[in-house]
Amino acid sequence: MLTLIVVSLFVVAISAQRDHRSIGLTRAFLEDGKPRQIENRWEKVGKPNPETPLEFDLVLKTPNAQELENLFWAVSDPNSDQYGQHLSLEEIAERFSPSRETIASVKSWLTASGAEVTSIATTGDFVSFTAPAAAAEKIFSTEFFAFVHPEGAVLTRALAPYSVPIELAKHIAYVSNVHGLPHVPTKSNSKAFRIETSNGVDERKRVTNALIGPANLRKRYNVTTVGVAKDNLQAVAEFQGQYYSPQDLKAFFAKYVSNSKADTVAKVIGTNNAAAPGVEAELDIQYIMGVAPNVPTWFYGTATFDFWSGLTNWAKQLASEKTVPFVHSISYGDQSAASKPSKSYQEGLNTQFQKLGLRGISIIFASGDSGAGCDFCTFYEPSFPATSPFVTAVGATRFINGKDGAEMAVESFGSGGGFSWDFPTPSYQKAAVEHYLTQNKADLPWWFQYNAKGRATPDVSALGIGFAVIVDGVTNEVGGTSASAPTFSAIVSLLNDELLQHKKPTLGFLNPWIYDAATKGGFFDVTKGNNADGCCFTGFKAAPGYDAATGVGTPQFEVLRKLIKL
């Protein structure tokens, strides 16, 4: 008996170092091994039919992760001899895939357990499979339940921890679609304000800014070019059942984009229900295409309301696509400590961001619309995945005078920004962040409210309020960092266009270049406003140089155009 206890404790100690926790001698929990609560207005309605097929994405760890990260930094640093020497999908698969033995072992286990493996990504780290509910419970040694939401969403999820055979646990980061009862958006929390109907009657309930279109944005940021390079591509990624209307896109171009007739999405990957357009998706597609006219654009659509599983599915798709858009704009995230995904999930997603950056792809996230992210009236929680050190986070500004000219941090909502509790300050922003913290001590929140040694967001900002968006044929006024992200993404696409015309590599992961360009006048410095949120009363104030409300500022296209290495 004593021997068994000692052995069991030894296994637990070893497995903890591998980011999983053992259950006896045969199985180990994945992720945090903690039970989940029923939240976000979901209701448990019973057990699913045992034969109900459930879909899962199993994400394998990259065995030589440090080598991957080292190479990622080398090709992303403008001061590196390897800058811009991106790899192809096949090269990444050859160098950074899990071993054939690992993949075969996982596949054999799933098949023997009653699952059907439906696909394995080119990079080898995504194993997709389906299994009847009864078989899934045995595979993960947990119990699944059916849940319904007042907004009509339906999910099958587990509440208890899930586990896998201990000999496989060291190879697996996490499995999506096991846990997760996400927040389901409602019409009442949309940031759209109807301002014009077909009969011209003004129904605006609240004026936040003068109405802004792509022409205003291009003028403010000195954008003088349109897409020319035939091999350029950009994309938006949409989640939680957000779709766009091709008819609305054409109407938007006819009304607001006079310098282009390229009003059609080049390719839809996944799901799009044109009959049920959403404000978020319409905003994203209309502005990335309107600010960067003539750049071919793809639309990635995910029907599930579970954002974290949807994000995994998006990354899985890219892991098998040889041709991928060079810029991806993503206006989604979570700014709550309670609903933040596990450490294993975050690390697994960061690995995917590194692989995408290594391919010369820029991943751009909105920084969130809850300001500094006041949790429990005490702590500041910034938005993830915007806080990942391997993506670019975009905050929101507004015109000071409401029409044009200089900008300040937006006030109608809090532009997401602050310091991560999960990731340290990366080297590319360390000097800028230290300057902000040392030069603005009197204006900072209490020391215990934020992590001064954490990754700071946002990196940059762009206008984000008063945008004209056409939804179901009606013009709406929309605001959010969701407006800022596609705006900045479009500007990056046009910089890539210049590079591609000169047969140069695309910008790829942007942040080392951004912070370097900021020291050379590449951004308008935003020094007014703050991102206060809720009962915390104060947030982070804008200041000269970098700040945690607006980043390094908003883009000056013509200066940035001169700074790229043509």
C-alpha positions as CSV (number, residue, x, y, z in Angstrom):
1,M,0.0,0.0,0.0
2,L,2.7,2.4,0.9
3,T,4.5,1.7,-2.4
4,L,1.3,2.4,-4.4
5,I,0.9,5.7,-2.6
6,V,4.4,6.8,-3.2
7,V,4.2,5.8,-6.9
8,S,1.0,7.7,-7.3
9,L,2.4,10.8,-5.7
10,F,5.4,10.5,-7.9
11,V,3.3,10.3,-11.0
12,V,1.3,13.4,-9.9
13,A,4.5,15.4,-9.4
14,I,5.9,14.5,-12.8
15,S,2.6,15.1,-14.6
16,A,2.2,18.5,-13.0
17,Q,5.4,19.5,-14.8
18,R,3.8,18.4,-18.0
19,D,0.7,20.6,-17.4
20,H,-1.7,17.8,-16.7
21,R,-2.7,16.0,-13.5
22,S,-2.9,12.3,-13.2
23,I,-5.8,10.2,-12.0
24,G,-4.2,7.1,-10.4
25,L,-1.8,5.3,-12.8
26,T,-3.7,5.1,-16.0
27,R,-5.3,8.5,-16.9
28,A,-4.5,12.2,-16.6
29,F,-6.7,15.3,-16.6
30,L,-6.1,17.8,-19.5
31,E,-6.2,21.6,-19.0
32,D,-6.7,22.6,-15.4
33,G,-8.7,19.5,-14.3
34,K,-11.4,21.7,-12.7
35,P,-15.2,21.3,-13.0
36,R,-17.1,23.9,-14.9
37,Q,-20.2,25.9,-13.7
38,I,-23.4,26.5,-15.6
39,E,-23.3,30.1,-16.5
40,N,-24.2,32.8,-19.1
41,R,-28.0,31.9,-18.8
42,W,-27.5,28.3,-20.1
43,E,-29.9,25.6,-18.8
44,K,-29.1,21.9,-18.5
45,V,-32.0,19.9,-20.0
46,G,-30.8,16.3,-19.6
47,K,-28.5,13.8,-21.3
48,P,-28.0,13.6,-25.0
49,N,-29.1,10.6,-27.0
50,P,-26.2,8.0,-26.6
51,E,-25.9,7.8,-30.4
52,T,-25.8,11.6,-30.9
53,P,-22.6,12.3,-32.9
54,L,-20.3,14.9,-31.2
55,E,-17.4,16.7,-33.0
56,F,-14.0,17.4,-31.4
57,D,-10.7,18.9,-32.3
58,L,-7.8,17.4,-30.4
59,V,-4.7,19.8,-30.4
60,L,-1.3,18.2,-30.1
61,K,1.7,19.9,-28.6
62,T,4.6,21.0,-30.8
63,P,7.6,18.8,-29.6
64,N,10.3,21.4,-30.4
65,A,8.4,24.5,-29.3
66,Q,11.5,26.5,-28.2
67,E,13.1,26.1,-31.7
68,L,9.8,27.3,-33.2
69,E,9.7,30.4,-31.0
70,N,13.3,31.3,-31.6
71,L,12.8,31.1,-35.4
72,F,9.6,33.1,-35.1
73,W,11.4,36.0,-33.4
74,A,14.3,35.9,-35.9
75,V,12.0,36.3,-38.9
76,S,9.9,39.0,-37.2
77,D,12.7,41.3,-36.0
78,P,13.6,44.1,-38.5
79,N,17.1,44.1,-37.0
80,S,17.6,40.4,-37.6
81,D,19.5,38.9,-40.5
82,Q,16.7,36.5,-40.9
83,Y,14.0,39.1,-41.0
84,G,11.3,38.2,-43.6
85,Q,12.6,34.8,-44.3
86,H,9.3,33.1,-43.9
87,L,8.6,29.4,-44.2
88,S,6.0,27.6,-46.3
89,L,3.3,25.4,-44.8
90,E,5.1,22.3,-45.9
91,E,8.4,23.5,-44.3
92,I,6.6,24.2,-41.0
93,A,5.0,20.8,-41.2
94,E,8.4,19.1,-41.8
95,R,10.2,20.9,-39.0
96,F,7.5,21.4,-36.3
97,S,5.0,18.6,-36.6
98,P,4.4,16.0,-33.8
99,S,6.1,12.7,-34.6
100,R,4.4,10.1,-36.7
101,E,4.4,7.8,-33.8
102,T,2.5,10.3,-31.6
103,I,-0.1,10.9,-34.3
104,A,-0.5,7.2,-34.9
105,S,-0.9,6.5,-31.2
106,V,-3.6,9.1,-30.8
107,K,-5.4,7.9,-33.9
108,S,-5.3,4.3,-32.8
109,W,-6.7,5.2,-29.3
110,L,-9.6,7.2,-30.7
111,T,-10.5,4.5,-33.3
112,A,-10.4,1.7,-30.7
113,S,-12.6,3.8,-28.5
114,G,-15.4,4.1,-31.0
115,A,-14.5,7.4,-32.6
116,E,-14.0,8.2,-36.3
117,V,-11.0,10.4,-37.2
118,T,-12.2,12.8,-39.8
119,S,-9.1,14.8,-40.6
120,I,-5.5,15.5,-39.5
121,A,-4.1,18.9,-40.3
122,T,-1.1,19.3,-42.7
123,T,0.9,20.5,-39.7
124,G,-0.1,17.3,-37.8
125,D,-1.2,19.1,-34.6
126,F,-5.0,19.1,-35.1
127,V,-6.8,15.7,-35.0
128,S,-10.5,16.1,-35.7
129,F,-12.9,13.3,-34.8
130,T,-16.5,12.5,-34.2
131,A,-17.9,10.1,-31.6
132,P,-21.3,9.0,-30.3
133,A,-22.1,10.7,-27.0
134,A,-21.8,7.4,-25.2
135,A,-18.3,6.7,-26.7
136,A,-17.2,10.3,-26.0
137,E,-18.0,9.8,-22.3
138,K,-15.7,6.8,-22.2
139,I,-13.0,8.5,-24.3
140,F,-12.8,11.4,-21.9
141,S,-14.0,9.6,-18.7
142,T,-16.6,12.4,-18.1
143,E,-20.3,13.0,-18.6
144,F,-21.9,15.1,-21.3
145,F,-25.2,17.0,-21.0
146,A,-27.5,18.9,-23.4
147,F,-27.8,22.6,-22.8
148,V,-30.2,25.3,-24.2
149,H,-30.0,29.1,-24.2
150,P,-32.8,31.6,-24.2
151,E,-31.4,33.0,-27.4
152,G,-32.0,29.7,-29.1
153,A,-28.5,28.2,-29.0
154,V,-28.0,24.5,-28.2
155,L,-24.8,22.8,-27.1
156,T,-23.6,19.4,-25.7
157,R,-20.9,19.9,-23.1
158,A,-19.3,18.3,-20.0
159,L,-19.1,20.1,-16.7
160,A,-16.7,17.7,-14.9
161,P,-13.0,17.6,-15.8
162,Y,-12.0,15.4,-18.7
163,S,-9.0,13.0,-19.0
164,V,-7.1,10.8,-21.4
165,P,-4.7,7.9,-21.1
166,I,-1.6,9.1,-19.2
167,E,0.8,7.9,-21.9
168,L,-0.9,10.3,-24.3
169,A,-1.5,13.2,-22.0
170,K,2.0,14.6,-22.4
171,H,1.4,15.0,-26.1
172,I,-2.0,16.7,-26.0
173,A,-2.5,20.4,-25.3
174,Y,-6.3,20.4,-25.1
175,V,-9.5,19.2,-26.8
176,S,-12.1,21.7,-28.0
177,N,-15.9,21.2,-27.7
178,V,-15.6,19.3,-24.4
179,H,-16.1,22.3,-22.1
180,G,-17.5,25.8,-22.7
181,L,-20.9,27.5,-22.1
182,P,-20.2,30.8,-23.8
183,H,-21.8,34.2,-23.6
184,V,-24.4,34.4,-26.4
185,P,-24.8,37.9,-27.9
186,T,-28.3,39.5,-27.8
187,K,-29.7,42.2,-30.0
188,S,-29.9,44.5,-27.1
189,N,-26.1,44.7,-26.5
190,S,-25.3,45.5,-30.1
191,K,-23.2,48.7,-30.6
192,A,-25.3,49.7,-33.6
193,F,-27.5,52.7,-33.6
194,R,-29.9,53.0,-36.5
195,I,-29.7,56.4,-38.2
196,E,-31.4,56.1,-41.5
197,T,-34.3,54.0,-42.9
198,S,-35.4,53.5,-46.4
199,N,-37.8,56.4,-46.2
200,G,-35.1,58.7,-44.9
201,V,-36.5,59.1,-41.4
202,D,-33.9,59.8,-38.7
203,E,-34.2,57.3,-35.9
204,R,-30.9,58.0,-34.2
205,K,-31.1,57.5,-30.4
206,R,-27.7,58.6,-29.5
207,V,-25.0,60.7,-31.3
208,T,-21.5,59.5,-30.5
209,N,-19.6,61.0,-33.4
210,A,-19.9,62.4,-36.9
211,L,-20.7,59.6,-39.4
212,I,-17.5,58.0,-40.6
213,G,-16.8,56.0,-43.8
214,P,-13.7,54.6,-45.5
215,A,-12.9,57.9,-47.2
216,N,-12.7,59.7,-43.8
217,L,-10.3,57.0,-42.5
218,R,-8.1,57.0,-45.6
219,K,-7.9,60.8,-45.4
220,R,-7.1,60.9,-41.7
221,Y,-4.3,58.3,-42.0
222,N,-2.9,59.6,-45.3
223,V,-3.7,56.5,-47.2
224,T,-3.0,57.1,-50.9
225,T,-3.0,53.7,-52.6
226,V,-5.3,50.9,-53.5
227,G,-4.6,47.2,-54.0
228,V,-2.6,46.3,-57.1
229,A,-0.6,43.2,-56.3
230,K,-2.5,40.1,-57.7
231,D,-1.1,37.8,-55.1
232,N,-2.2,39.9,-52.1
233,L,-4.9,38.6,-49.8
234,Q,-6.6,39.8,-46.6
235,A,-9.3,38.2,-44.4
236,V,-11.8,38.7,-41.6
237,A,-12.6,35.8,-39.2
238,E,-16.1,35.8,-37.7
239,F,-17.5,33.7,-34.8
240,Q,-20.7,33.2,-32.8
241,G,-22.9,33.0,-35.9
242,Q,-22.0,36.3,-37.4
243,Y,-22.6,36.5,-41.1
244,Y,-22.4,39.2,-43.9
245,S,-24.8,40.1,-46.7
246,P,-23.2,40.4,-50.2
247,Q,-26.1,42.7,-51.1
248,D,-25.2,45.0,-48.2
249,L,-21.6,45.0,-49.2
250,K,-22.5,46.1,-52.7
251,A,-24.7,48.9,-51.3
252,F,-21.9,50.0,-49.0
253,F,-19.5,50.3,-51.8
254,A,-22.0,52.2,-53.9
255,K,-22.5,54.7,-51.1
256,Y,-19.2,55.0,-49.4
257,V,-16.4,53.6,-51.6
258,S,-16.1,55.7,-54.7
259,N,-12.6,54.6,-55.7
260,S,-13.4,50.9,-56.3
261,K,-15.9,48.5,-57.8
262,A,-14.4,45.4,-56.2
263,D,-17.4,44.9,-53.9
264,T,-17.4,41.0,-53.8
265,V,-15.7,38.7,-51.3
266,A,-13.3,36.5,-53.1
267,K,-13.9,33.4,-51.0
268,V,-16.0,32.2,-48.1
269,I,-14.4,29.5,-45.9
270,G,-16.8,27.8,-43.5
271,T,-20.3,29.2,-42.9
272,N,-22.1,32.3,-44.1
273,N,-25.8,32.8,-43.9
274,A,-26.4,35.9,-46.1
275,A,-30.1,36.0,-45.0
276,A,-29.1,36.6,-41.4
277,P,-26.4,39.3,-41.5
278,G,-24.9,40.5,-38.2
279,V,-23.6,43.9,-37.3
280,E,-20.1,42.6,-36.3
281,A,-19.5,40.7,-39.5
282,E,-20.9,43.5,-41.7
283,L,-18.7,46.0,-40.0
284,D,-15.6,43.9,-40.4
285,I,-16.0,43.0,-44.1
286,Q,-17.2,46.4,-45.2
287,Y,-14.3,48.3,-43.6
288,I,-11.4,46.0,-44.4
289,M,-12.5,46.1,-48.0
290,G,-13.5,49.7,-48.0
291,V,-10.2,51.0,-46.5
292,A,-8.1,48.7,-48.7
293,P,-10.0,48.7,-52.0
294,N,-9.1,46.0,-54.6
295,V,-7.3,43.7,-52.2
296,P,-8.9,40.3,-52.6
297,T,-10.7,39.4,-49.3
298,W,-11.7,36.1,-47.7
299,F,-14.4,35.6,-45.1
300,Y,-13.9,32.9,-42.5
301,G,-17.3,32.1,-40.8
302,T,-18.0,29.9,-37.8
303,A,-21.6,29.1,-36.8
304,T,-20.9,27.9,-33.2
305,F,-21.5,30.3,-30.3
306,D,-18.5,28.9,-28.5
307,F,-15.8,31.4,-29.4
308,W,-12.9,29.3,-28.0
309,S,-13.9,26.2,-30.0
310,G,-14.5,28.4,-33.0
311,L,-11.1,29.9,-32.7
312,T,-9.5,26.5,-32.6
313,N,-11.4,25.5,-35.7
314,W,-10.2,28.7,-37.5
315,A,-6.6,27.9,-36.6
316,K,-7.1,24.3,-37.7
317,Q,-8.3,25.5,-41.1
318,L,-5.2,27.7,-41.6
319,A,-3.0,24.7,-40.6
320,S,-3.9,22.9,-43.8
321,E,-4.2,25.9,-46.3
322,K,-1.2,26.4,-48.5
323,T,-2.5,29.7,-49.7
324,V,-3.6,31.9,-46.8
325,P,-4.5,35.6,-46.6
326,F,-1.5,37.6,-45.3
327,V,-3.7,39.7,-42.9
328,H,-6.4,38.4,-40.6
329,S,-8.6,40.8,-38.7
330,I,-10.4,39.4,-35.6
331,S,-12.8,41.5,-33.6
332,Y,-13.5,39.0,-30.8
333,G,-12.0,38.2,-27.4
334,D,-12.9,37.8,-23.7
335,Q,-12.1,40.4,-21.0
336,S,-13.1,38.5,-17.9
337,A,-10.9,36.4,-15.6
338,A,-13.7,34.0,-14.9
339,S,-14.3,33.0,-18.5
340,K,-10.7,33.0,-19.7
341,P,-9.5,29.7,-21.2
342,S,-7.1,27.4,-19.5
343,K,-3.3,27.9,-19.5
344,S,-3.0,24.9,-21.8
345,Y,-5.4,26.5,-24.3
346,Q,-3.6,29.8,-24.2
347,E,-0.2,28.2,-24.8
348,G,-1.6,26.0,-27.6
349,L,-3.1,29.0,-29.3
350,N,0.1,31.0,-28.9
351,T,2.0,28.1,-30.7
352,Q,-0.4,28.5,-33.6
353,F,0.1,32.3,-33.7
354,Q,3.8,31.6,-33.9
355,K,3.4,29.2,-36.8
356,L,1.3,31.7,-38.7
357,G,3.8,34.5,-38.1
358,L,6.5,32.3,-39.3
359,R,4.5,32.0,-42.6
360,G,4.4,35.8,-43.0
361,I,0.9,36.2,-41.7
362,S,-0.3,39.1,-39.6
363,I,-2.9,38.3,-36.9
364,I,-4.7,41.4,-35.6
365,F,-7.1,41.4,-32.7
366,A,-9.5,44.1,-31.4
367,S,-8.3,45.0,-27.8
368,G,-11.8,44.8,-26.3
369,D,-14.6,47.3,-25.4
370,S,-14.5,47.1,-21.6
371,G,-11.7,49.6,-21.0
372,A,-9.2,48.5,-18.4
373,G,-11.4,45.5,-17.6
374,C,-12.6,46.1,-14.0
375,D,-13.0,42.7,-12.3
376,F,-14.7,42.6,-8.8
377,C,-14.2,46.4,-8.6
378,T,-10.5,45.7,-7.8
379,F,-8.4,44.2,-10.6
380,Y,-7.9,45.1,-14.2
381,E,-8.3,42.2,-16.7
382,P,-7.3,42.9,-20.4
383,S,-8.8,41.0,-23.3
384,F,-7.4,37.6,-24.5
385,P,-6.3,36.7,-27.2
386,A,-5.4,40.4,-27.7
387,T,-2.9,39.9,-24.8
388,S,-1.0,37.2,-26.6
389,P,2.6,38.4,-27.2
390,F,2.3,36.9,-30.7
391,V,-0.6,39.0,-32.1
392,T,-1.2,42.8,-32.6
393,A,-3.9,44.4,-30.4
394,V,-5.8,47.4,-31.7
395,G,-7.5,50.0,-29.5
396,A,-10.1,52.7,-30.4
397,T,-9.9,56.5,-30.7
398,R,-12.3,59.3,-31.7
399,F,-11.8,62.7,-33.3
400,I,-11.4,65.3,-30.6
401,N,-13.6,67.8,-32.5
402,G,-16.0,65.0,-33.6
403,K,-15.3,65.5,-37.3
404,D,-11.6,65.4,-38.3
405,G,-8.0,66.1,-37.2
406,A,-6.4,65.0,-33.9
407,E,-7.6,62.0,-31.9
408,M,-8.1,61.0,-28.3
409,A,-9.1,57.7,-26.6
410,V,-12.7,56.9,-27.2
411,E,-15.1,57.8,-24.4
412,S,-18.5,56.2,-25.5
413,F,-17.1,52.9,-24.4
414,G,-13.8,51.9,-22.8
415,S,-11.1,51.0,-25.3
416,G,-9.5,47.7,-24.1
417,G,-6.0,48.0,-22.6
418,G,-3.9,47.1,-19.7
419,F,-1.4,44.5,-18.6
420,S,-1.7,40.7,-18.9
421,W,-1.6,38.5,-15.8
422,D,-0.6,35.5,-17.9
423,F,2.3,36.7,-20.2
424,P,5.4,38.8,-19.4
425,T,6.3,42.0,-21.1
426,P,7.8,41.0,-24.5
427,S,11.2,42.5,-25.5
428,Y,9.7,44.4,-28.5
429,Q,7.7,46.7,-26.2
430,K,9.8,46.7,-23.0
431,A,11.4,50.1,-23.5
432,A,8.2,51.8,-24.5
433,V,6.2,50.3,-21.6
434,E,8.9,51.1,-19.0
435,H,8.9,54.7,-20.2
436,Y,5.1,54.9,-19.8
437,L,5.2,53.4,-16.3
438,T,8.1,55.6,-15.1
439,Q,6.9,58.8,-16.6
440,N,3.3,58.6,-15.6
441,K,3.4,57.2,-12.0
442,A,0.9,59.8,-10.7
443,D,-1.7,58.8,-13.2
444,L,-1.5,55.0,-12.9
445,P,-4.0,52.8,-11.0
446,W,-3.0,51.3,-7.6
447,W,0.0,48.9,-8.0
448,F,-2.0,45.8,-7.0
449,Q,-4.7,46.4,-9.6
450,Y,-2.5,45.5,-12.6
451,N,0.6,43.5,-13.4
452,A,3.3,46.1,-14.4
453,K,5.5,43.2,-15.6
454,G,2.9,41.8,-18.0
455,R,2.3,42.1,-21.7
456,A,0.8,45.5,-22.4
457,T,-2.1,46.2,-24.7
458,P,-3.1,47.7,-27.1
459,D,-0.1,48.0,-29.5
460,V,-1.8,50.5,-31.8
461,S,-5.1,52.2,-32.2
462,A,-7.4,53.6,-34.9
463,L,-10.7,55.5,-35.0
464,G,-13.5,53.3,-33.6
465,I,-16.7,55.2,-33.2
466,G,-19.4,56.7,-35.5
467,F,-18.8,54.2,-38.4
468,A,-21.5,53.9,-41.1
469,V,-22.4,50.2,-41.6
470,I,-25.2,48.9,-43.8
471,V,-27.1,46.0,-42.3
472,D,-30.2,44.6,-44.0
473,G,-30.2,47.6,-46.3
474,V,-30.3,50.1,-43.4
475,T,-27.4,52.4,-42.4
476,N,-26.3,52.0,-38.8
477,E,-23.9,53.9,-36.7
478,V,-21.4,51.5,-35.1
479,G,-18.6,51.8,-32.6
480,G,-16.1,49.5,-30.9
481,T,-12.5,48.3,-31.2
482,S,-14.3,46.0,-33.7
483,A,-14.2,49.1,-36.0
484,S,-10.6,49.9,-35.3
485,A,-9.2,46.4,-36.0
486,P,-10.4,46.0,-39.6
487,T,-9.3,49.6,-40.3
488,F,-5.8,49.0,-39.1
489,S,-5.8,45.6,-40.8
490,A,-6.6,47.2,-44.1
491,I,-3.7,49.6,-43.8
492,V,-1.4,46.7,-43.1
493,S,-2.8,45.0,-46.3
494,L,-1.9,48.1,-48.4
495,L,1.6,48.1,-47.0
496,N,1.9,44.4,-47.9
497,D,0.7,45.3,-51.3
498,E,3.6,47.6,-51.8
499,L,6.0,44.9,-50.7
500,L,4.5,42.3,-52.9
501,Q,4.7,44.6,-55.9
502,H,8.4,44.8,-55.3
503,K,8.7,41.0,-54.8
504,K,9.4,41.4,-51.1
505,P,8.1,39.3,-48.2
506,T,5.0,40.4,-46.4
507,L,5.3,42.1,-42.9
508,G,4.2,39.0,-41.0
509,F,4.2,39.4,-37.2
510,L,4.0,43.2,-36.9
511,N,4.9,44.1,-33.3
512,P,8.7,44.4,-33.4
513,W,8.3,46.5,-36.6
514,I,5.5,48.6,-35.1
515,Y,7.5,49.6,-32.0
516,D,10.5,50.4,-34.1
517,A,8.4,52.5,-36.5
518,A,6.9,54.4,-33.6
519,T,10.3,55.8,-32.8
520,K,10.6,57.1,-36.4
521,G,7.3,59.0,-36.6
522,G,5.2,56.2,-38.1
523,F,2.2,56.9,-35.8
524,F,0.2,59.8,-34.6
525,D,0.7,60.1,-30.9
526,V,-2.6,60.1,-28.9
527,T,-2.2,61.9,-25.6
528,K,-5.7,62.6,-24.4
529,G,-8.4,60.4,-22.8
530,N,-8.4,57.2,-20.8
531,N,-10.0,53.8,-20.7
532,A,-11.7,53.9,-17.3
533,D,-14.2,51.0,-16.7
534,G,-17.0,50.4,-14.3
535,C,-16.6,50.6,-10.5
536,C,-12.8,50.8,-10.7
537,F,-13.4,54.5,-11.7
538,T,-9.9,55.0,-13.2
539,G,-8.2,53.2,-16.0
540,F,-5.1,53.9,-17.9
541,K,-4.6,57.4,-19.3
542,A,-3.3,58.3,-22.7
543,A,0.2,59.9,-22.6
544,P,3.1,61.0,-24.8
545,G,4.6,57.9,-26.4
546,Y,3.2,54.5,-25.6
547,D,0.3,54.2,-23.2
548,A,-2.1,51.4,-22.2
549,A,-5.1,53.2,-23.6
550,T,-4.0,53.8,-27.2
551,G,-0.7,52.0,-27.7
552,V,1.9,53.8,-29.8
553,G,-0.9,55.7,-31.5
554,T,-2.7,55.7,-34.9
555,P,-1.0,55.0,-38.2
556,Q,0.6,57.5,-40.6
557,F,0.4,55.5,-43.8
558,E,2.8,57.5,-45.9
559,V,5.5,57.4,-43.2
560,L,5.0,53.7,-42.7
561,R,5.2,53.2,-46.4
562,K,8.6,54.8,-46.4
563,L,9.7,52.7,-43.5
564,I,9.0,49.3,-45.0
565,K,12.0,47.7,-46.6
566,L,11.3,47.9,-50.3
